[in-house]
């Protein structure tokens, strides 16, 4: 049997992680999220600028 990885999104910064607490800001995470964007170069990304993202990584578009 293969263990399934459950991705969670931070309720404060939308960062996607496997942890129950966000490793970036320390806020709780949830399994209730939709859409994902991967930011490779936040300084040049228009999407990162519009979302207020200041680091590279995977982020949820909508978090409940």
N, CA, C and O atoms as CSV, one atom per row, in Angstrom:
chain,resi,resn,atom,element,x,y,z
A,1,UNK,N,N,0.844,-1.172,0.000
A,1,UNK,CA,C,0.000,0.000,0.000
A,1,UNK,C,C,0.897,1.244,0.000
A,1,UNK,O,O,1.907,1.289,0.702
A,2,UNK,N,N,0.524,2.232,-0.777
A,2,UNK,CA,C,1.295,3.458,-0.915
A,2,UNK,C,C,0.653,4.565,-0.077
A,2,UNK,O,O,-0.557,4.782,-0.133
A,3,UNK,N,N,1.487,5.258,0.701
A,3,UNK,CA,C,0.982,6.389,1.487
A,3,UNK,C,C,0.684,7.554,0.551
A,3,UNK,O,O,1.462,7.844,-0.359
A,4,UNK,N,N,-0.422,8.206,0.773
A,4,UNK,CA,C,-0.824,9.329,-0.069
A,4,UNK,C,C,-0.443,10.639,0.604
A,4,UNK,O,O,-0.732,10.845,1.783
A,5,UNK,N,N,0.199,11.512,-0.135
A,5,UNK,CA,C,0.600,12.815,0.390
A,5,UNK,C,C,-0.594,13.761,0.303
A,5,UNK,O,O,-1.220,13.891,-0.749
A,6,UNK,N,N,-0.898,14.412,1.405
A,6,UNK,CA,C,-1.995,15.374,1.454
A,6,UNK,C,C,-1.395,16.771,1.500
A,6,UNK,O,O,-0.701,17.131,2.451
A,7,UNK,N,N,-1.669,17.547,0.469
A,7,UNK,CA,C,-1.182,18.922,0.446
A,7,UNK,C,C,-2.164,19.823,1.172
A,7,UNK,O,O,-3.379,19.667,1.054
A,8,UNK,N,N,-1.621,20.765,1.922
A,8,UNK,CA,C,-2.419,21.696,2.703
A,8,UNK,C,C,-1.966,23.111,2.329
A,8,UNK,O,O,-0.836,23.306,1.881
A,9,UNK,N,N,-2.841,24.083,2.513
A,9,UNK,CA,C,-2.521,25.479,2.210
A,9,UNK,C,C,-2.627,26.315,3.475
A,9,UNK,O,O,-3.523,26.115,4.295
A,10,UNK,N,N,-1.715,27.238,3.617
A,10,UNK,CA,C,-1.708,28.139,4.773
A,10,UNK,C,C,-2.892,29.097,4.678
A,10,UNK,O,O,-3.187,29.634,3.611
A,11,UNK,N,N,-3.561,29.301,5.800
A,11,UNK,CA,C,-4.715,30.202,5.824
A,11,UNK,C,C,-4.299,31.665,5.749
A,11,UNK,O,O,-5.117,32.516,5.400
A,12,UNK,N,N,-3.053,31.974,6.067
A,12,UNK,CA,C,-2.599,33.368,6.059
A,12,UNK,C,C,-1.864,33.749,4.772
A,12,UNK,O,O,-2.163,34.781,4.172
A,13,UNK,N,N,-0.901,32.919,4.342
A,13,UNK,CA,C,-0.063,33.303,3.196
A,13,UNK,C,C,-0.277,32.445,1.945
A,13,UNK,O,O,0.362,32.686,0.922
A,14,UNK,N,N,-1.168,31.447,2.012
A,14,UNK,CA,C,-1.521,30.573,0.882
A,14,UNK,C,C,-0.409,29.619,0.449
A,14,UNK,O,O,-0.567,28.929,-0.558
A,15,UNK,N,N,0.703,29.557,1.170
A,15,UNK,CA,C,1.801,28.650,0.834
A,15,UNK,C,C,1.331,27.206,0.963
A,15,UNK,O,O,0.647,26.863,1.927
A,16,UNK,N,N,1.692,26.351,-0.003
A,16,UNK,CA,C,1.279,24.953,0.009
A,16,UNK,C,C,2.377,24.099,0.635
A,16,UNK,O,O,3.547,24.190,0.265
A,17,UNK,N,N,1.969,23.269,1.590
A,17,UNK,CA,C,2.885,22.420,2.343
A,17,UNK,C,C,2.179,21.131,2.737
A,17,UNK,O,O,0.972,21.000,2.538
A,18,UNK,N,N,2.916,20.184,3.289
A,18,UNK,CA,C,2.335,18.955,3.823
A,18,UNK,C,C,2.088,19.077,5.326
A,18,UNK,O,O,1.427,18.219,5.912
A,19,UNK,N,N,2.605,20.124,5.951
A,19,UNK,CA,C,2.537,20.306,7.400
A,19,UNK,C,C,1.216,20.922,7.852
A,19,UNK,O,O,0.520,21.571,7.071
A,20,UNK,N,N,0.882,20.708,9.130
A,20,UNK,CA,C,-0.330,21.302,9.695
A,20,UNK,C,C,-0.121,22.748,10.121
A,20,UNK,O,O,-1.081,23.478,10.368
A,21,UNK,N,N,1.145,23.155,10.205
A,21,UNK,CA,C,1.499,24.540,10.518
A,21,UNK,C,C,2.431,25.027,9.411
A,21,UNK,O,O,3.360,24.317,9.025
A,22,UNK,N,N,2.191,26.217,8.907
A,22,UNK,CA,C,2.975,26.771,7.800
A,22,UNK,C,C,4.436,26.973,8.216
A,22,UNK,O,O,4.707,27.619,9.229
A,23,UNK,N,N,5.384,26.422,7.434
A,23,UNK,CA,C,6.794,26.610,7.760
A,23,UNK,C,C,7.286,28.037,7.486
A,23,UNK,O,O,8.348,28.426,7.972
A,24,UNK,N,N,6.535,28.804,6.724
A,24,UNK,CA,C,6.947,30.173,6.397
A,24,UNK,C,C,6.456,31.198,7.394
A,24,UNK,O,O,7.212,32.084,7.792
A,25,UNK,N,N,5.190,31.094,7.810
A,25,UNK,CA,C,4.648,32.152,8.690
A,25,UNK,C,C,4.127,31.627,10.029
A,25,UNK,O,O,3.824,32.420,10.920
A,26,UNK,N,N,4.017,30.300,10.189
A,26,UNK,CA,C,3.582,29.730,11.456
A,26,UNK,C,C,2.077,29.654,11.659
A,26,UNK,O,O,1.626,29.241,12.728
A,27,UNK,N,N,1.296,30.036,10.672
A,27,UNK,CA,C,-0.163,29.981,10.772
A,27,UNK,C,C,-0.668,28.560,10.496
A,27,UNK,O,O,0.052,27.756,9.904
A,28,UNK,N,N,-1.893,28.246,10.919
A,28,UNK,CA,C,-2.444,26.910,10.639
A,28,UNK,C,C,-2.730,26.726,9.147
A,28,UNK,O,O,-2.946,27.692,8.414
A,29,UNK,N,N,-2.724,25.459,8.719
A,29,UNK,CA,C,-3.018,25.144,7.322
A,29,UNK,C,C,-4.328,24.372,7.249
A,29,UNK,O,O,-4.838,23.894,8.262
A,30,UNK,N,N,-4.866,24.258,6.042
A,30,UNK,CA,C,-6.130,23.569,5.820
A,30,UNK,C,C,-6.043,22.721,4.557
A,30,UNK,O,O,-5.240,22.993,3.665
A,31,UNK,N,N,-6.886,21.684,4.496
A,31,UNK,CA,C,-6.993,20.855,3.292
A,31,UNK,C,C,-7.988,21.456,2.307
A,31,UNK,O,O,-8.101,20.983,1.177
A,32,UNK,N,N,-8.704,22.486,2.720
A,32,UNK,CA,C,-9.746,23.118,1.894
A,32,UNK,C,C,-9.155,24.274,1.088
A,32,UNK,O,O,-9.151,25.419,1.539
A,33,UNK,N,N,-8.657,23.963,-0.105
A,33,UNK,CA,C,-8.099,24.995,-0.980
A,33,UNK,C,C,-8.309,24.581,-2.430
A,33,UNK,O,O,-8.570,23.414,-2.723
A,34,UNK,N,N,-8.193,25.556,-3.338
A,34,UNK,CA,C,-8.394,25.295,-4.770
A,34,UNK,C,C,-7.353,26.032,-5.584
A,34,UNK,O,O,-6.945,27.140,-5.233
A,35,UNK,N,N,-6.929,25.420,-6.663
A,35,UNK,CA,C,-6.010,26.035,-7.612
A,35,UNK,C,C,-4.604,26.184,-7.052
A,35,UNK,O,O,-4.417,26.382,-5.852
A,36,UNK,N,N,-3.622,26.086,-7.935
A,36,UNK,CA,C,-2.242,26.211,-7.505
A,36,UNK,C,C,-1.452,27.004,-8.526
A,36,UNK,O,O,-1.645,26.856,-9.732
A,37,UNK,N,N,-0.557,27.850,-8.026
A,37,UNK,CA,C,0.360,28.566,-8.892
A,37,UNK,C,C,1.763,28.333,-8.335
A,37,UNK,O,O,1.981,28.403,-7.126
A,38,UNK,N,N,2.710,28.056,-9.232
A,38,UNK,CA,C,4.105,27.867,-8.838
A,38,UNK,C,C,4.886,29.097,-9.279
A,38,UNK,O,O,4.917,29.437,-10.462
A,39,UNK,N,N,5.509,29.751,-8.325
A,39,UNK,CA,C,6.286,30.962,-8.601
A,39,UNK,C,C,7.763,30.588,-8.599
A,39,UNK,O,O,8.285,30.119,-7.587
A,40,UNK,N,N,8.445,30.794,-9.736
A,40,UNK,CA,C,9.862,30.463,-9.859
A,40,UNK,C,C,10.746,31.696,-9.661
A,40,UNK,O,O,11.862,31.579,-9.155
A,41,UNK,N,N,10.261,32.870,-10.053
A,41,UNK,CA,C,11.025,34.113,-9.885
A,41,UNK,C,C,10.047,35.212,-9.499
A,41,UNK,O,O,9.505,35.899,-10.365
A,42,UNK,N,N,9.822,35.377,-8.204
A,42,UNK,CA,C,8.796,36.297,-7.717
A,42,UNK,C,C,9.079,37.752,-8.083
A,42,UNK,O,O,8.145,38.545,-8.199
A,43,UNK,N,N,10.329,38.111,-8.263
A,43,UNK,CA,C,10.649,39.501,-8.588
A,43,UNK,C,C,10.189,39.889,-9.992
A,43,UNK,O,O,9.896,41.058,-10.241
A,44,UNK,N,N,10.122,38.920,-10.915
A,44,UNK,CA,C,9.720,39.193,-12.301
A,44,UNK,C,C,8.285,38.758,-12.597
A,44,UNK,O,O,7.776,39.028,-13.685
A,45,UNK,N,N,7.629,38.095,-11.655
A,45,UNK,CA,C,6.304,37.532,-11.888
A,45,UNK,C,C,5.194,38.553,-11.640
A,45,UNK,O,O,5.097,39.120,-10.552
A,46,UNK,N,N,4.366,38.783,-12.644
A,46,UNK,CA,C,3.220,39.674,-12.489
A,46,UNK,C,C,2.171,39.046,-11.569
A,46,UNK,O,O,1.519,39.753,-10.801
A,47,UNK,N,N,2.008,37.736,-11.644
A,47,UNK,CA,C,1.050,37.042,-10.779
A,47,UNK,C,C,1.469,37.170,-9.323
A,47,UNK,O,O,0.635,37.455,-8.463
A,48,UNK,N,N,2.752,36.964,-9.036
A,48,UNK,CA,C,3.246,37.105,-7.661
A,48,UNK,C,C,3.023,38.521,-7.159
A,48,UNK,O,O,2.648,38.721,-6.003
A,49,UNK,N,N,3.248,39.491,-8.007
A,49,UNK,CA,C,3.036,40.887,-7.628
A,49,UNK,C,C,1.563,41.150,-7.292
A,49,UNK,O,O,1.258,41.797,-6.291
A,50,UNK,N,N,0.655,40.646,-8.130
A,50,UNK,CA,C,-0.782,40.857,-7.894
A,50,UNK,C,C,-1.282,40.119,-6.658
A,50,UNK,O,O,-2.208,40.584,-5.992
A,51,UNK,N,N,-0.669,38.953,-6.340
A,51,UNK,CA,C,-1.075,38.187,-5.167
A,51,UNK,C,C,-0.354,38.622,-3.894
A,51,UNK,O,O,-0.697,38.170,-2.802
A,52,UNK,N,N,0.643,39.499,-4.029
A,52,UNK,CA,C,1.394,39.961,-2.865
A,52,UNK,C,C,2.418,38.953,-2.370
A,52,UNK,O,O,2.775,38.958,-1.192
A,53,UNK,N,N,2.893,38.088,-3.258
A,53,UNK,CA,C,3.857,37.047,-2.901
A,53,UNK,C,C,5.273,37.599,-3.046
A,53,UNK,O,O,5.615,38.196,-4.067
A,54,UNK,N,N,6.091,37.394,-2.015
A,54,UNK,CA,C,7.466,37.911,-2.004
A,54,UNK,C,C,8.512,36.805,-1.927
A,54,UNK,O,O,9.671,37.082,-1.619
A,55,UNK,N,N,8.123,35.541,-2.205
A,55,UNK,CA,C,9.059,34.416,-2.213
A,55,UNK,C,C,8.661,33.430,-3.304
A,55,UNK,O,O,7.530,33.457,-3.789
A,56,UNK,N,N,9.576,32.574,-3.683
A,56,UNK,CA,C,9.292,31.519,-4.648
A,56,UNK,C,C,8.621,30.349,-3.938
A,56,UNK,O,O,8.810,30.164,-2.735
A,57,UNK,N,N,7.842,29.560,-4.670
A,57,UNK,CA,C,7.200,28.380,-4.098
A,57,UNK,C,C,5.853,28.107,-4.741
A,57,UNK,O,O,5.490,28.719,-5.746
A,58,UNK,N,N,5.115,27.174,-4.142
A,58,UNK,CA,C,3.771,26.816,-4.615
A,58,UNK,C,C,2.749,27.478,-3.693
A,58,UNK,O,O,2.875,27.426,-2.470
A,59,UNK,N,N,1.738,28.099,-4.296
A,59,UNK,CA,C,0.737,28.819,-3.535
A,59,UNK,C,C,-0.664,28.473,-4.031
A,59,UNK,O,O,-0.876,28.258,-5.224
A,60,UNK,N,N,-1.618,28.422,-3.098
A,60,UNK,CA,C,-3.015,28.161,-3.448
A,60,UNK,C,C,-3.663,29.455,-3.930
A,60,UNK,O,O,-3.345,30.538,-3.440
A,61,UNK,N,N,-4.570,29.331,-4.889
A,61,UNK,CA,C,-5.282,30.490,-5.395
A,61,UNK,C,C,-6.453,30.876,-4.479
A,61,UNK,O,O,-6.768,32.055,-4.317
A,62,UNK,N,N,-7.095,29.847,-3.879
A,62,UNK,CA,C,-8.225,30.098,-2.993
A,62,UNK,C,C,-8.115,29.183,-1.783
A,62,UNK,O,O,-7.970,27.970,-1.932
A,63,UNK,N,N,-8.183,29.754,-0.586
A,63,UNK,CA,C,-8.103,28.994,0.667
A,63,UNK,C,C,-9.342,29.284,1.483
A,63,UNK,O,O,-9.748,30.438,1.628
A,64,UNK,N,N,-9.950,28.219,2.022
A,64,UNK,CA,C,-11.146,28.399,2.858
A,64,UNK,C,C,-10.791,28.267,4.308
A,64,UNK,O,O,-11.662,28.387,5.170
